[in-house]
Amino acid sequence: MSAYKDKTQGTWYVSFRYVDWTGKKTQKLKRGFKTKKEALNYEKEFIRKTAADMKMEMNSFIQIYFE
Protein backbone atom coordinates (compact mmCIF):
# COMPACT_ATOMS: atom_id res chain seq x y z
CA MET A 1 0.00 0.00 0.00
CA SER A 2 1.24 3.44 -0.83
CA ALA A 3 -0.38 6.22 1.17
CA TYR A 4 1.66 9.31 1.97
CA LYS A 5 1.13 12.44 4.04
CA ASP A 6 1.30 15.75 2.20
CA LYS A 7 2.99 17.93 4.80
CA THR A 8 2.23 21.24 3.09
CA GLN A 9 -1.54 20.62 2.83
CA GLY A 10 -1.97 18.31 5.81
CA THR A 11 -3.85 15.70 3.77
CA TRP A 12 -3.08 12.19 2.53
CA TYR A 13 -2.55 10.98 -1.01
CA VAL A 14 -2.01 7.68 -2.81
CA SER A 15 0.40 6.94 -5.61
CA PHE A 16 0.49 3.47 -7.16
CA ARG A 17 0.93 1.57 -10.40
CA TYR A 18 -1.56 -0.83 -11.91
CA VAL A 19 -2.12 -2.77 -15.13
CA ASP A 20 -5.08 -1.43 -17.12
CA TRP A 21 -7.45 -3.47 -19.30
CA THR A 22 -5.12 -3.16 -22.31
CA GLY A 23 -2.22 -4.68 -20.35
CA LYS A 24 -0.34 -1.38 -20.10
CA LYS A 25 1.25 -0.35 -16.79
CA THR A 26 -0.16 2.97 -15.61
CA GLN A 27 0.54 5.20 -12.61
CA LYS A 28 -2.31 6.69 -10.56
CA LEU A 29 -2.08 9.65 -8.17
CA LYS A 30 -5.02 10.90 -6.09
CA ARG A 31 -4.76 13.63 -3.45
CA GLY A 32 -6.93 15.19 -0.76
CA PHE A 33 -7.87 12.38 1.64
CA LYS A 34 -8.50 13.36 5.25
CA THR A 35 -7.19 10.11 6.73
CA LYS A 36 -4.72 7.42 5.77
CA LYS A 37 -7.47 4.82 5.97
CA GLU A 38 -9.55 6.65 3.34
CA ALA A 39 -6.55 6.82 1.03
CA LEU A 40 -5.79 3.11 1.37
CA ASN A 41 -9.44 2.16 0.86
CA TYR A 42 -9.55 4.24 -2.35
CA GLU A 43 -6.44 2.48 -3.65
CA LYS A 44 -7.80 -0.97 -2.79
CA GLU A 45 -11.17 -0.34 -4.45
CA PHE A 46 -9.61 1.25 -7.54
CA ILE A 47 -7.38 -1.79 -8.08
CA ARG A 48 -10.34 -4.14 -7.57
CA LYS A 49 -12.41 -2.21 -10.12
CA THR A 50 -9.72 -2.29 -12.76
CA ALA A 51 -8.97 -5.96 -12.15
CA ALA A 52 -12.70 -6.88 -12.29
CA ASP A 53 -12.29 -8.72 -9.00
CA MET A 54 -15.54 -9.98 -7.46
CA LYS A 55 -14.32 -9.18 -3.94
CA MET A 56 -15.15 -5.49 -4.50
CA GLU A 57 -17.79 -3.68 -2.47
CA MET A 58 -21.39 -3.92 -3.65
CA ASN A 59 -21.58 -0.19 -4.47
CA SER A 60 -18.56 -0.49 -6.75
CA PHE A 61 -20.05 -3.52 -8.47
CA ILE A 62 -23.35 -1.72 -9.10
CA GLN A 63 -21.55 1.33 -10.53
CA ILE A 64 -19.56 -0.84 -12.93
CA TYR A 65 -22.68 -2.78 -13.90
CA PHE A 66 -24.65 0.35 -14.85
CA GLU A 67 -21.70 1.83 -16.78
PDB file of N, CA, C and O in Angstrom:
ATOM      1  N   MET A   1       0.835  -1.169   0.000  1.00  0.00           N
ATOM      2  CA  MET A   1       0.000   0.000   0.000  1.00  0.00           C
ATOM      3  C   MET A   1       0.892   1.247   0.000  1.00  0.00           C
ATOM      4  O   MET A   1       1.994   1.251   0.548  1.00  0.00           O
ATOM      5  N   SER A   2       0.387   2.274  -0.617  1.00  0.00           N
ATOM      6  CA  SER A   2       1.237   3.439  -0.827  1.00  0.00           C
ATOM      7  C   SER A   2       0.494   4.738  -0.519  1.00  0.00           C
ATOM      8  O   SER A   2       0.150   5.498  -1.424  1.00  0.00           O
ATOM      9  N   ALA A   3       0.254   4.977   0.750  1.00  0.00           N
ATOM     10  CA  ALA A   3      -0.382   6.223   1.173  1.00  0.00           C
ATOM     11  C   ALA A   3       0.682   7.102   1.824  1.00  0.00           C
ATOM     12  O   ALA A   3       1.499   6.636   2.618  1.00  0.00           O
ATOM     13  N   TYR A   4       0.650   8.375   1.470  1.00  0.00           N
ATOM     14  CA  TYR A   4       1.657   9.312   1.967  1.00  0.00           C
ATOM     15  C   TYR A   4       0.977  10.560   2.511  1.00  0.00           C
ATOM     16  O   TYR A   4      -0.123  10.918   2.089  1.00  0.00           O
ATOM     17  N   LYS A   5       1.638  11.207   3.442  1.00  0.00           N
ATOM     18  CA  LYS A   5       1.128  12.436   4.045  1.00  0.00           C
ATOM     19  C   LYS A   5       1.722  13.625   3.299  1.00  0.00           C
ATOM     20  O   LYS A   5       2.939  13.724   3.144  1.00  0.00           O
ATOM     21  N   ASP A   6       0.869  14.514   2.845  1.00  0.00           N
ATOM     22  CA  ASP A   6       1.304  15.750   2.201  1.00  0.00           C
ATOM     23  C   ASP A   6       1.482  16.781   3.310  1.00  0.00           C
ATOM     24  O   ASP A   6       0.500  17.289   3.851  1.00  0.00           O
ATOM     25  N   LYS A   7       2.709  17.085   3.644  1.00  0.00           N
ATOM     26  CA  LYS A   7       2.992  17.933   4.802  1.00  0.00           C
ATOM     27  C   LYS A   7       2.588  19.391   4.578  1.00  0.00           C
ATOM     28  O   LYS A   7       2.272  20.093   5.538  1.00  0.00           O
ATOM     29  N   THR A   8       2.594  19.850   3.341  1.00  0.00           N
ATOM     30  CA  THR A   8       2.230  21.243   3.091  1.00  0.00           C
ATOM     31  C   THR A   8       0.730  21.463   3.222  1.00  0.00           C
ATOM     32  O   THR A   8       0.303  22.510   3.709  1.00  0.00           O
ATOM     33  N   GLN A   9      -0.082  20.490   2.795  1.00  0.00           N
ATOM     34  CA  GLN A   9      -1.539  20.619   2.831  1.00  0.00           C
ATOM     35  C   GLN A   9      -2.163  19.967   4.061  1.00  0.00           C
ATOM     36  O   GLN A   9      -3.272  20.318   4.466  1.00  0.00           O
ATOM     37  N   GLY A  10      -1.440  19.010   4.655  1.00  0.00           N
ATOM     38  CA  GLY A  10      -1.968  18.312   5.815  1.00  0.00           C
ATOM     39  C   GLY A  10      -2.952  17.211   5.461  1.00  0.00           C
ATOM     40  O   GLY A  10      -3.707  16.759   6.321  1.00  0.00           O
ATOM     41  N   THR A  11      -2.954  16.771   4.208  1.00  0.00           N
ATOM     42  CA  THR A  11      -3.849  15.702   3.769  1.00  0.00           C
ATOM     43  C   THR A  11      -3.029  14.505   3.323  1.00  0.00           C
ATOM     44  O   THR A  11      -1.800  14.561   3.287  1.00  0.00           O
ATOM     45  N   TRP A  12      -3.715  13.421   2.983  1.00  0.00           N
ATOM     46  CA  TRP A  12      -3.082  12.194   2.533  1.00  0.00           C
ATOM     47  C   TRP A  12      -3.302  12.023   1.038  1.00  0.00           C
ATOM     48  O   TRP A  12      -4.272  12.536   0.480  1.00  0.00           O
ATOM     49  N   TYR A  13      -2.396  11.299   0.396  1.00  0.00           N
ATOM     50  CA  TYR A  13      -2.555  10.976  -1.013  1.00  0.00           C
ATOM     51  C   TYR A  13      -2.033   9.573  -1.289  1.00  0.00           C
ATOM     52  O   TYR A  13      -1.246   9.030  -0.514  1.00  0.00           O
ATOM     53  N   VAL A  14      -2.477   8.993  -2.396  1.00  0.00           N
ATOM     54  CA  VAL A  14      -2.008   7.683  -2.812  1.00  0.00           C
ATOM     55  C   VAL A  14      -1.336   7.804  -4.170  1.00  0.00           C
ATOM     56  O   VAL A  14      -1.749   8.589  -5.023  1.00  0.00           O
ATOM     57  N   SER A  15      -0.314   7.023  -4.343  1.00  0.00           N
ATOM     58  CA  SER A  15       0.397   6.944  -5.610  1.00  0.00           C
ATOM     59  C   SER A  15       0.746   5.478  -5.823  1.00  0.00           C
ATOM     60  O   SER A  15       1.455   4.887  -5.009  1.00  0.00           O
ATOM     61  N   PHE A  16       0.255   4.886  -6.907  1.00  0.00           N
ATOM     62  CA  PHE A  16       0.493   3.472  -7.157  1.00  0.00           C
ATOM     63  C   PHE A  16       0.450   3.184  -8.650  1.00  0.00           C
ATOM     64  O   PHE A  16      -0.025   4.000  -9.441  1.00  0.00           O
ATOM     65  N   ARG A  17       0.947   2.026  -9.019  1.00  0.00           N
ATOM     66  CA  ARG A  17       0.933   1.569 -10.404  1.00  0.00           C
ATOM     67  C   ARG A  17      -0.007   0.380 -10.515  1.00  0.00           C
ATOM     68  O   ARG A  17      -0.131  -0.421  -9.589  1.00  0.00           O
ATOM     69  N   TYR A  18      -0.666   0.279 -11.661  1.00  0.00           N
ATOM     70  CA  TYR A  18      -1.560  -0.835 -11.909  1.00  0.00           C
ATOM     71  C   TYR A  18      -1.522  -1.169 -13.394  1.00  0.00           C
ATOM     72  O   TYR A  18      -1.030  -0.384 -14.204  1.00  0.00           O
ATOM     73  N   VAL A  19      -2.044  -2.338 -13.744  1.00  0.00           N
ATOM     74  CA  VAL A  19      -2.125  -2.770 -15.129  1.00  0.00           C
ATOM     75  C   VAL A  19      -3.554  -2.547 -15.592  1.00  0.00           C
ATOM     76  O   VAL A  19      -4.489  -3.105 -15.019  1.00  0.00           O
ATOM     77  N   ASP A  20      -3.727  -1.730 -16.633  1.00  0.00           N
ATOM     78  CA  ASP A  20      -5.084  -1.434 -17.116  1.00  0.00           C
ATOM     79  C   ASP A  20      -5.601  -2.565 -18.000  1.00  0.00           C
ATOM     80  O   ASP A  20      -4.921  -3.574 -18.185  1.00  0.00           O
ATOM     81  N   TRP A  21      -6.793  -2.397 -18.541  1.00  0.00           N
ATOM     82  CA  TRP A  21      -7.448  -3.466 -19.300  1.00  0.00           C
ATOM     83  C   TRP A  21      -6.736  -3.784 -20.611  1.00  0.00           C
ATOM     84  O   TRP A  21      -6.966  -4.846 -21.189  1.00  0.00           O
ATOM     85  N   THR A  22      -5.879  -2.888 -21.093  1.00  0.00           N
ATOM     86  CA  THR A  22      -5.115  -3.162 -22.314  1.00  0.00           C
ATOM     87  C   THR A  22      -3.800  -3.865 -22.022  1.00  0.00           C
ATOM     88  O   THR A  22      -3.092  -4.254 -22.950  1.00  0.00           O
ATOM     89  N   GLY A  23      -3.456  -4.035 -20.738  1.00  0.00           N
ATOM     90  CA  GLY A  23      -2.218  -4.683 -20.349  1.00  0.00           C
ATOM     91  C   GLY A  23      -1.066  -3.705 -20.159  1.00  0.00           C
ATOM     92  O   GLY A  23       0.075  -4.114 -19.942  1.00  0.00           O
ATOM     93  N   LYS A  24      -1.367  -2.413 -20.241  1.00  0.00           N
ATOM     94  CA  LYS A  24      -0.344  -1.380 -20.096  1.00  0.00           C
ATOM     95  C   LYS A  24      -0.221  -0.965 -18.630  1.00  0.00           C
ATOM     96  O   LYS A  24      -1.227  -0.787 -17.943  1.00  0.00           O
ATOM     97  N   LYS A  25       1.020  -0.812 -18.157  1.00  0.00           N
ATOM     98  CA  LYS A  25       1.246  -0.349 -16.787  1.00  0.00           C
ATOM     99  C   LYS A  25       1.005   1.152 -16.727  1.00  0.00           C
ATOM    100  O   LYS A  25       1.522   1.910 -17.549  1.00  0.00           O
ATOM    101  N   THR A  26       0.220   1.569 -15.752  1.00  0.00           N
ATOM    102  CA  THR A  26      -0.165   2.966 -15.607  1.00  0.00           C
ATOM    103  C   THR A  26       0.027   3.398 -14.164  1.00  0.00           C
ATOM    104  O   THR A  26      -0.145   2.597 -13.245  1.00  0.00           O
ATOM    105  N   GLN A  27       0.386   4.669 -13.958  1.00  0.00           N
ATOM    106  CA  GLN A  27       0.544   5.197 -12.608  1.00  0.00           C
ATOM    107  C   GLN A  27      -0.666   6.063 -12.266  1.00  0.00           C
ATOM    108  O   GLN A  27      -1.145   6.827 -13.104  1.00  0.00           O
ATOM    109  N   LYS A  28      -1.154   5.943 -11.037  1.00  0.00           N
ATOM    110  CA  LYS A  28      -2.310   6.693 -10.559  1.00  0.00           C
ATOM    111  C   LYS A  28      -1.901   7.504  -9.340  1.00  0.00           C
ATOM    112  O   LYS A  28      -1.209   7.005  -8.452  1.00  0.00           O
ATOM    113  N   LEU A  29      -2.337   8.763  -9.306  1.00  0.00           N
ATOM    114  CA  LEU A  29      -2.083   9.647  -8.169  1.00  0.00           C
ATOM    115  C   LEU A  29      -3.384  10.349  -7.821  1.00  0.00           C
ATOM    116  O   LEU A  29      -4.009  10.967  -8.683  1.00  0.00           O
ATOM    117  N   LYS A  30      -3.795  10.257  -6.561  1.00  0.00           N
ATOM    118  CA  LYS A  30      -5.017  10.904  -6.093  1.00  0.00           C
ATOM    119  C   LYS A  30      -4.712  11.571  -4.765  1.00  0.00           C
ATOM    120  O   LYS A  30      -4.158  10.947  -3.860  1.00  0.00           O
ATOM    121  N   ARG A  31      -5.074  12.843  -4.652  1.00  0.00           N
ATOM    122  CA  ARG A  31      -4.762  13.632  -3.453  1.00  0.00           C
ATOM    123  C   ARG A  31      -6.035  14.075  -2.744  1.00  0.00           C
ATOM    124  O   ARG A  31      -7.133  14.015  -3.297  1.00  0.00           O
ATOM    125  N   GLY A  32      -5.853  14.530  -1.478  1.00  0.00           N
ATOM    126  CA  GLY A  32      -6.926  15.185  -0.763  1.00  0.00           C
ATOM    127  C   GLY A  32      -7.709  14.326   0.207  1.00  0.00           C
ATOM    128  O   GLY A  32      -8.837  14.680   0.547  1.00  0.00           O
ATOM    129  N   PHE A  33      -7.164  13.219   0.665  1.00  0.00           N
ATOM    130  CA  PHE A  33      -7.866  12.383   1.640  1.00  0.00           C
ATOM    131  C   PHE A  33      -7.615  12.910   3.044  1.00  0.00           C
ATOM    132  O   PHE A  33      -6.511  13.356   3.358  1.00  0.00           O
ATOM    133  N   LYS A  34      -8.634  12.857   3.881  1.00  0.00           N
ATOM    134  CA  LYS A  34      -8.502  13.364   5.249  1.00  0.00           C
ATOM    135  C   LYS A  34      -7.720  12.410   6.145  1.00  0.00           C
ATOM    136  O   LYS A  34      -6.990  12.843   7.037  1.00  0.00           O
ATOM    137  N   THR A  35      -7.878  11.094   5.899  1.00  0.00           N
ATOM    138  CA  THR A  35      -7.187  10.107   6.728  1.00  0.00           C
ATOM    139  C   THR A  35      -6.429   9.119   5.856  1.00  0.00           C
ATOM    140  O   THR A  35      -6.693   8.980   4.662  1.00  0.00           O
ATOM    141  N   LYS A  36      -5.488   8.441   6.482  1.00  0.00           N
ATOM    142  CA  LYS A  36      -4.718   7.420   5.771  1.00  0.00           C
ATOM    143  C   LYS A  36      -5.611   6.253   5.376  1.00  0.00           C
ATOM    144  O   LYS A  36      -5.435   5.657   4.313  1.00  0.00           O
ATOM    145  N   LYS A  37      -6.563   5.933   6.230  1.00  0.00           N
ATOM    146  CA  LYS A  37      -7.468   4.823   5.967  1.00  0.00           C
ATOM    147  C   LYS A  37      -8.300   5.080   4.712  1.00  0.00           C
ATOM    148  O   LYS A  37      -8.493   4.172   3.903  1.00  0.00           O
ATOM    149  N   GLU A  38      -8.791   6.298   4.543  1.00  0.00           N
ATOM    150  CA  GLU A  38      -9.553   6.650   3.342  1.00  0.00           C
ATOM    151  C   GLU A  38      -8.699   6.483   2.093  1.00  0.00           C
ATOM    152  O   GLU A  38      -9.167   5.970   1.076  1.00  0.00           O
ATOM    153  N   ALA A  39      -7.457   6.914   2.174  1.00  0.00           N
ATOM    154  CA  ALA A  39      -6.554   6.815   1.028  1.00  0.00           C
ATOM    155  C   ALA A  39      -6.293   5.358   0.655  1.00  0.00           C
ATOM    156  O   ALA A  39      -6.314   5.004  -0.523  1.00  0.00           O
ATOM    157  N   LEU A  40      -6.049   4.524   1.646  1.00  0.00           N
ATOM    158  CA  LEU A  40      -5.787   3.115   1.373  1.00  0.00           C
ATOM    159  C   LEU A  40      -7.031   2.399   0.849  1.00  0.00           C
ATOM    160  O   LEU A  40      -6.924   1.527  -0.013  1.00  0.00           O
ATOM    161  N   ASN A  41      -8.206   2.757   1.362  1.00  0.00           N
ATOM    162  CA  ASN A  41      -9.444   2.164   0.858  1.00  0.00           C
ATOM    163  C   ASN A  41      -9.689   2.544  -0.596  1.00  0.00           C
ATOM    164  O   ASN A  41     -10.129   1.713  -1.391  1.00  0.00           O
ATOM    165  N   TYR A  42      -9.403   3.805  -0.950  1.00  0.00           N
ATOM    166  CA  TYR A  42      -9.550   4.240  -2.345  1.00  0.00           C
ATOM    167  C   TYR A  42      -8.640   3.418  -3.256  1.00  0.00           C
ATOM    168  O   TYR A  42      -9.063   2.953  -4.314  1.00  0.00           O
ATOM    169  N   GLU A  43      -7.390   3.246  -2.835  1.00  0.00           N
ATOM    170  CA  GLU A  43      -6.438   2.479  -3.648  1.00  0.00           C
ATOM    171  C   GLU A  43      -6.911   1.043  -3.833  1.00  0.00           C
ATOM    172  O   GLU A  43      -6.874   0.505  -4.940  1.00  0.00           O
ATOM    173  N   LYS A  44      -7.356   0.426  -2.743  1.00  0.00           N
ATOM    174  CA  LYS A  44      -7.798  -0.966  -2.794  1.00  0.00           C
ATOM    175  C   LYS A  44      -9.004  -1.129  -3.720  1.00  0.00           C
ATOM    176  O   LYS A  44      -9.030  -2.049  -4.537  1.00  0.00           O
ATOM    177  N   GLU A  45      -9.983  -0.263  -3.607  1.00  0.00           N
ATOM    178  CA  GLU A  45     -11.175  -0.340  -4.449  1.00  0.00           C
ATOM    179  C   GLU A  45     -10.856  -0.035  -5.914  1.00  0.00           C
ATOM    180  O   GLU A  45     -11.419  -0.665  -6.809  1.00  0.00           O
ATOM    181  N   PHE A  46      -9.973   0.911  -6.166  1.00  0.00           N
ATOM    182  CA  PHE A  46      -9.607   1.246  -7.538  1.00  0.00           C
ATOM    183  C   PHE A  46      -8.957   0.044  -8.217  1.00  0.00           C
ATOM    184  O   PHE A  46      -9.272  -0.272  -9.365  1.00  0.00           O
ATOM    185  N   ILE A  47      -8.053  -0.624  -7.507  1.00  0.00           N
ATOM    186  CA  ILE A  47      -7.384  -1.794  -8.079  1.00  0.00           C
ATOM    187  C   ILE A  47      -8.390  -2.919  -8.299  1.00  0.00           C
ATOM    188  O   ILE A  47      -8.312  -3.620  -9.308  1.00  0.00           O
ATOM    189  N   ARG A  48      -9.318  -3.103  -7.388  1.00  0.00           N
ATOM    190  CA  ARG A  48     -10.343  -4.138  -7.570  1.00  0.00           C
ATOM    191  C   ARG A  48     -11.235  -3.847  -8.764  1.00  0.00           C
ATOM    192  O   ARG A  48     -11.615  -4.764  -9.492  1.00  0.00           O
ATOM    193  N   LYS A  49     -11.573  -2.579  -8.972  1.00  0.00           N
ATOM    194  CA  LYS A  49     -12.408  -2.212 -10.116  1.00  0.00           C
ATOM    195  C   LYS A  49     -11.701  -2.477 -11.431  1.00  0.00           C
ATOM    196  O   LYS A  49     -12.297  -3.014 -12.364  1.00  0.00           O
ATOM    197  N   THR A  50     -10.444  -2.104 -11.507  1.00  0.00           N
ATOM    198  CA  THR A  50      -9.719  -2.286 -12.765  1.00  0.00           C
ATOM    199  C   THR A  50      -9.390  -3.741 -13.026  1.00  0.00           C
ATOM    200  O   THR A  50      -9.235  -4.137 -14.181  1.00  0.00           O
ATOM    201  N   ALA A  51      -9.281  -4.543 -11.984  1.00  0.00           N
ATOM    202  CA  ALA A  51      -8.971  -5.960 -12.153  1.00  0.00           C
ATOM    203  C   ALA A  51     -10.238  -6.791 -12.347  1.00  0.00           C
ATOM    204  O   ALA A  51     -10.149  -7.986 -12.628  1.00  0.00           O
ATOM    205  N   ALA A  52     -11.408  -6.182 -12.202  1.00  0.00           N
ATOM    206  CA  ALA A  52     -12.695  -6.878 -12.291  1.00  0.00           C
ATOM    207  C   ALA A  52     -12.753  -8.021 -11.280  1.00  0.00           C
ATOM    208  O   ALA A  52     -13.205  -9.121 -11.600  1.00  0.00           O
ATOM    209  N   ASP A  53     -12.302  -7.759 -10.086  1.00  0.00           N
ATOM    210  CA  ASP A  53     -12.292  -8.725  -8.997  1.00  0.00           C
ATOM    211  C   ASP A  53     -13.662  -8.733  -8.321  1.00  0.00           C
ATOM    212  O   ASP A  53     -14.206  -7.666  -8.038  1.00  0.00           O
ATOM    213  N   MET A  54     -14.219  -9.879  -8.062  1.00  0.00           N
ATOM    214  CA  MET A  54     -15.542  -9.978  -7.462  1.00  0.00           C
ATOM    215  C   MET A  54     -15.523  -9.762  -5.954  1.00  0.00           C
ATOM    216  O   MET A  54     -16.572  -9.865  -5.319  1.00  0.00           O
ATOM    217  N   LYS A  55     -14.395  -9.472  -5.369  1.00  0.00           N
ATOM    218  CA  LYS A  55     -14.315  -9.176  -3.941  1.00  0.00           C
ATOM    219  C   LYS A  55     -14.528  -7.696  -3.664  1.00  0.00           C
ATOM    220  O   LYS A  55     -14.327  -7.246  -2.536  1.00  0.00           O
ATOM    221  N   MET A  56     -14.934  -6.929  -4.680  1.00  0.00           N
ATOM    222  CA  MET A  56     -15.151  -5.493  -4.504  1.00  0.00           C
ATOM    223  C   MET A  56     -16.431  -5.240  -3.712  1.00  0.00           C
ATOM    224  O   MET A  56     -17.261  -6.136  -3.562  1.00  0.00           O
ATOM    225  N   GLU A  57     -16.584  -4.036  -3.212  1.00  0.00           N
ATOM    226  CA  GLU A  57     -17.786  -3.677  -2.468  1.00  0.00           C
ATOM    227  C   GLU A  57     -18.991  -3.660  -3.407  1.00  0.00           C
ATOM    228  O   GLU A  57     -18.843  -3.475  -4.615  1.00  0.00           O
ATOM    229  N   MET A  58     -20.163  -3.850  -2.854  1.00  0.00           N
ATOM    230  CA  MET A  58     -21.385  -3.925  -3.650  1.00  0.00           C
ATOM    231  C   MET A  58     -21.642  -2.623  -4.414  1.00  0.00           C
ATOM    232  O   MET A  58     -22.067  -2.662  -5.569  1.00  0.00           O
ATOM    233  N   ASN A  59     -21.390  -1.472  -3.783  1.00  0.00           N
ATOM    234  CA  ASN A  59     -21.584  -0.189  -4.467  1.00  0.00           C
ATOM    235  C   ASN A  59     -20.704  -0.078  -5.701  1.00  0.00           C
ATOM    236  O   ASN A  59     -21.150   0.419  -6.735  1.00  0.00           O
ATOM    237  N   SER A  60     -19.474  -0.528  -5.605  1.00  0.00           N
ATOM    238  CA  SER A  60     -18.560  -0.488  -6.745  1.00  0.00           C
ATOM    239  C   SER A  60     -19.056  -1.408  -7.861  1.00  0.00           C
ATOM    240  O   SER A  60     -19.002  -1.053  -9.039  1.00  0.00           O
ATOM    241  N   PHE A  61     -19.536  -2.583  -7.482  1.00  0.00           N
ATOM    242  CA  PHE A  61     -20.048  -3.525  -8.473  1.00  0.00           C
ATOM    243  C   PHE A  61     -21.254  -2.946  -9.215  1.00  0.00           C
ATOM    244  O   PHE A  61     -21.363  -3.079 -10.434  1.00  0.00           O
ATOM    245  N   ILE A  62     -22.152  -2.309  -8.475  1.00  0.00           N
ATOM    246  CA  ILE A  62     -23.350  -1.721  -9.104  1.00  0.00           C
ATOM    247  C   ILE A  62     -22.962  -0.598 -10.032  1.00  0.00           C
ATOM    248  O   ILE A  62     -23.538  -0.486 -11.114  1.00  0.00           O
ATOM    249  N   GLN A  63     -22.006   0.245  -9.660  1.00  0.00           N
ATOM    250  CA  GLN A  63     -21.552   1.331 -10.526  1.00  0.00           C
ATOM    251  C   GLN A  63     -20.973   0.789 -11.835  1.00  0.00           C
ATOM    252  O   GLN A  63     -21.272   1.300 -12.914  1.00  0.00           O
ATOM    253  N   ILE A  64     -20.154  -0.238 -11.727  1.00  0.00           N
ATOM    254  CA  ILE A  64     -19.560  -0.840 -12.933  1.00  0.00           C
ATOM    255  C   ILE A  64     -20.644  -1.473 -13.789  1.00  0.00           C
ATOM    256  O   ILE A  64     -20.599  -1.370 -15.015  1.00  0.00           O
ATOM    257  N   TYR A  65     -21.608  -2.122 -13.170  1.00  0.00           N
ATOM    258  CA  TYR A  65     -22.680  -2.780 -13.897  1.00  0.00           C
ATOM    259  C   TYR A  65     -23.494  -1.765 -14.727  1.00  0.00           C
ATOM    260  O   TYR A  65     -23.800  -2.023 -15.891  1.00  0.00           O
ATOM    261  N   PHE A  66     -23.839  -0.628 -14.135  1.00  0.00           N
ATOM    262  CA  PHE A  66     -24.649   0.350 -14.846  1.00  0.00           C
ATOM    263  C   PHE A  66     -23.847   1.141 -15.888  1.00  0.00           C
ATOM    264  O   PHE A  66     -24.433   1.720 -16.803  1.00  0.00           O
ATOM    265  N   GLU A  67     -22.522   1.170 -15.761  1.00  0.00           N
ATOM    266  CA  GLU A  67     -21.696   1.834 -16.783  1.00  0.00           C
ATOM    267  C   GLU A  67     -21.647   0.971 -18.008  1.00  0.00           C
ATOM    268  O   GLU A  67     -21.006   1.335 -18.994  1.00  0.00           O
TER     269      GLU A  67
END
